[in-house]
Amino acid sequence: MAPSPEFMQDLWVRRIFSTTGHTLLVYDYLLTLKDEAYYIWNRPWTVVKVLFLINRYGNLIGQTFIQLEEAGLLSHGSQVFCHRFTLSTSFFMFLSTESIHIIVLMRTWAIWGTQKRVANVLIWSYISYVLVLTGTAAYSATTRHTQFLQLDVTNICFGTISNYVWLVCFGSFILDTLLFVLTMRSLWIYSEGFQSLYHSDLLYILVRDTIMFFIVSMLSNALRMTALTAYSNNPKNFIAKAFATPLVSVAGQRLVLNLQDLNWRTYTPQDLSCEVDRQLEAFPAADPPSQDDIGHPERQT
């Protein structure tokens, strides 16, 4: 049976969004490659560095793989392939979006210098949330025998989504809001304590990128919930994976690179001397000891 014009139009919209997300990811990668070489590759190997590189290059590989499937070059009409593709891309979406939040959180905690317990609670909350999401996706894939529609005609994996899966998205709204508040508080502390060392333009960029990251994260969550509800039986349900995920990765990676810049900046001795003088001037001047008529300190009796 030939697909309807409405189905083909929805499939065309899906492809447009998918191509746009992949193009944005590659374009931003080329723009920030110099910053990556300077702020990431020149630093010692840490957990943040490893996670950042995995997220950065994992997204490039994963989204390129998705583009090949969207072009109809991988499935070859195989239902088995589409089952595996759907499950693997679900895991990829969850790990990609939540791992960049963990990286931002770890980088923010290093700058904030707050109690490690606070950061650990949020990090483990994100990890637990990822486990819930992946477990839900695996359970849905094993219990539902989805038939991918029009596969023999389009060679694109399109399947329906089960009801009530969208409920798991609420956790992301809460965690992302907490991360936003934590990051903004970190920048506020730095802007108050190090105004003479950190130029206002850098702090402006960090605040801008933090707000953009929060907006993009909320947009991604909204797209994911929309895909799981309004578009559950529509080809456009794939937009959450192929468009929203690259947006979150781009915004998060830019924020991490700029946060690296905050700790990586070097200063001249004159800059540091001015900062020390500024802090010393903040102390209240102590009353000088009383002196006698010829300028010597009076002896206490």
C-alpha positions in Angstrom: 0.0 0.0 0.0 1.4 3.4 -1.0 1.9 5.9 1.8 -0.5 8.8 2.0 0.5 12.4 1.0 0.2 13.4 4.7 2.6 10.7 5.7 5.1 11.7 3.1 4.8 15.4 4.2 5.4 14.5 7.8 8.4 12.3 6.8 9.8 15.3 4.8 9.5 17.5 7.9 11.3 14.9 9.9 14.1 14.8 7.4 14.4 18.6 7.4 14.7 18.8 11.1 17.1 15.9 11.2 19.4 17.4 8.6 19.2 20.8 10.3 20.3 19.3 13.7 23.2 17.4 12.1 24.4 20.4 10.2 24.3 22.7 13.2 26.3 20.1 15.2 29.0 19.8 12.5 29.1 23.6 11.9 29.5 24.4 15.6 32.2 21.7 15.9 34.3 23.4 13.3 33.8 26.8 14.9 34.9 25.5 18.3 37.7 23.2 17.2 40.4 25.7 18.0 38.9 26.3 21.5 38.8 22.5 22.1 42.5 22.1 21.2 43.4 25.0 23.5 41.2 24.4 26.5 40.7 20.6 26.4 43.6 18.8 24.7 46.2 21.0 26.5 44.7 20.1 29.9 45.6 17.0 32.0 43.3 14.0 31.6 40.4 14.3 34.1 36.9 12.8 34.3 35.5 16.1 32.9 37.9 15.9 29.9 37.1 12.3 29.1 33.3 12.8 29.4 33.5 16.0 27.3 35.4 14.2 24.5 33.1 11.2 24.6 30.0 13.5 24.4 31.5 15.6 21.7 32.7 12.9 19.3 30.0 10.4 20.3 27.4 13.0 19.2 29.1 13.5 15.9 29.3 9.8 15.2 25.7 9.1 16.5 24.1 11.9 14.5 26.0 10.9 11.4 24.7 7.4 11.8 21.2 8.8 12.2 21.6 10.8 9.0 22.6 7.7 7.0 19.5 5.9 8.2 17.3 9.0 7.4 18.7 8.9 3.9 17.5 5.3 3.5 21.0 3.8 3.3 21.0 1.4 6.2 17.7 -0.4 6.9 17.2 -2.1 3.5 13.7 -2.9 4.6 14.7 -4.9 7.6 12.4 -4.9 10.6 15.1 -6.3 12.8 17.5 -3.5 12.0 14.8 -0.9 12.8 14.1 -2.5 16.2 17.8 -2.3 17.0 18.1 1.2 15.5 15.2 2.5 17.6 16.6 1.1 20.8 20.1 2.2 20.2 19.1 5.8 19.3 16.9 6.0 22.4 19.9 5.1 24.5 22.0 7.5 22.6 19.6 10.4 23.1 19.4 9.8 26.9 23.1 9.4 27.4 23.9 12.4 25.1 21.5 14.9 26.7 22.0 13.9 30.3 25.8 13.4 30.1 26.3 17.0 28.9 24.3 18.2 32.0 26.6 16.1 34.2 29.7 17.7 32.6 28.3 21.2 33.0 27.5 20.4 36.7 31.0 19.1 37.4 32.6 22.1 35.7 30.4 24.5 37.6 31.1 22.8 40.9 34.8 23.1 40.3 34.4 26.9 39.8 31.8 27.4 42.5 33.9 25.5 45.1 30.8 24.6 47.1 30.3 21.5 49.2 31.1 18.4 47.2 28.0 16.7 48.7 25.7 19.1 46.8 27.3 18.3 43.4 27.4 14.6 44.2 23.6 14.6 44.9 22.8 16.2 41.6 25.3 14.1 39.6 23.9 10.9 41.0 20.4 12.2 40.4 21.2 12.6 36.7 22.8 9.1 36.7 19.8 7.6 38.3 17.5 9.4 35.9 19.5 8.1 32.9 19.2 4.5 34.3 15.4 5.0 34.6 15.2 6.3 31.0 17.3 3.5 29.5 15.5 0.9 31.6 12.1 2.2 30.4 13.3 2.2 26.8 14.6 -1.4 27.1 11.4 -2.6 28.7 9.3 -1.0 26.0 11.4 -2.5 23.3 11.2 -6.0 24.7 7.5 -6.0 25.5 6.1 -4.2 22.4 6.5 -5.8 19.0 6.5 -2.6 16.9 5.9 -2.9 13.2 7.7 -0.2 11.3 5.3 1.3 8.7 6.0 1.8 5.1 9.5 0.5 5.6 9.6 -1.3 2.2 8.8 2.0 0.5 10.7 4.6 2.4 13.6 2.5 3.9 13.2 4.8 7.0 12.5 3.3 10.5 9.2 4.8 11.7 7.4 3.2 14.6 4.8 4.2 17.1 5.5 5.1 20.7 3.7 3.5 23.7 1.5 5.7 25.9 2.6 7.1 29.3 6.3 7.0 28.4 6.3 10.8 28.4 5.8 10.8 32.2 9.5 10.0 32.6 10.4 13.4 31.1 9.3 15.3 34.2 12.5 14.5 36.1 14.5 16.3 33.4 12.6 19.5 33.9 13.4 19.5 37.7 17.1 18.6 37.3 17.7 21.1 34.5 16.2 23.9 36.6 18.4 23.0 39.6 21.5 22.9 37.3 20.6 26.4 35.9 20.2 27.9 39.4 23.5 26.3 40.5 25.4 27.6 37.4 24.0 31.1 37.7 24.9 31.2 41.4 28.5 30.2 40.5 28.8 33.0 38.0 27.3 35.5 40.4 29.9 34.6 43.1 32.7 35.0 40.6 31.4 38.3 39.4 31.2 39.6 42.9 34.6 38.3 44.1 36.8 38.7 41.0 35.5 41.7 39.0 39.0 43.1 38.4 40.4 39.8 37.2 37.6 38.5 35.1 36.5 40.9 32.4 32.9 41.8 32.2 32.7 40.6 28.6 33.6 37.0 29.6 31.1 37.0 32.4 28.5 38.3 30.0 29.3 35.5 27.6 29.0 32.9 30.4 25.7 34.2 31.6 24.4 34.3 28.0 25.5 30.8 27.3 24.1 29.5 30.6 20.7 31.1 29.9 20.8 29.7 26.3 21.7 26.2 27.6 18.8 26.3 30.0 16.4 27.5 27.3 17.6 24.8 24.9 17.3 22.1 27.6 13.7 23.1 28.3 13.0 23.2 24.5 14.5 19.7 24.2 12.4 18.4 27.1 9.3 20.0 25.5 10.1 18.5 22.1 10.6 15.1 23.7 7.3 15.3 25.5 5.5 16.5 22.3 7.1 13.6 20.4 5.9 11.1 23.0 2.3 12.5 23.1 1.0 14.5 20.1 3.3 12.8 17.6 3.4 9.3 19.0 1.9 7.9 15.8 3.6 10.3 13.5 7.0 10.3 11.7 7.7 13.6 13.4 8.2 11.8 16.7 11.9 11.4 15.7 12.5 15.1 15.9 13.4 14.8 19.6 16.3 12.5 18.7 17.6 14.1 15.5 17.0 17.8 16.3 16.7 18.5 20.0 19.6 16.3 21.0 22.2 18.2 18.8 20.8 21.5 20.1 21.5 20.5 23.7 24.9 19.2 22.9 26.0 22.4 21.1 24.7 24.6 23.9 26.3 22.5 26.6 29.6 22.1 24.9 29.9 25.8 24.3 29.1 26.5 28.0 31.8 24.0 29.1 34.4 25.5 26.9 33.7 29.0 28.2 33.8 27.7 31.8 37.2 26.2 31.0 38.2 29.7 29.8 37.2 31.1 33.3 39.8 28.9 35.0 42.4 28.9 32.2 42.9 32.7 31.9 46.4 34.0 32.8 47.1 37.4 34.4 50.1 39.6 34.5 51.8 40.5 37.9 50.3 43.9 37.6 46.8 42.4 37.4 47.4 40.3 40.5 48.9 43.2 42.3 45.9 45.4 41.6 43.6 42.6 42.9 45.6 42.2 46.1 45.6 46.0 46.7 41.8 46.1 46.1 41.2 43.4 48.7 43.6 45.0 51.2 41.8 48.3 50.8 38.5 46.6 51.7 39.8 45.9 55.2 38.9 48.7 57.7 41.9 50.7 58.7 43.1 50.0 62.2 43.6 53.0 64.5 47.4 53.8 64.7 49.0 53.5 68.1 49.2 56.7 70.1 52.6 58.5 69.9 54.4 60.9 72.1 55.5 64.4 71.0 58.6 63.3 69.1 56.8 60.6 67.2 57.7 57.5 69.3 55.0 55.1 70.5 54.0 55.7 74.0 54.8 53.0 76.5 51.9 51.3 78.2 51.9 51.7 82.0 
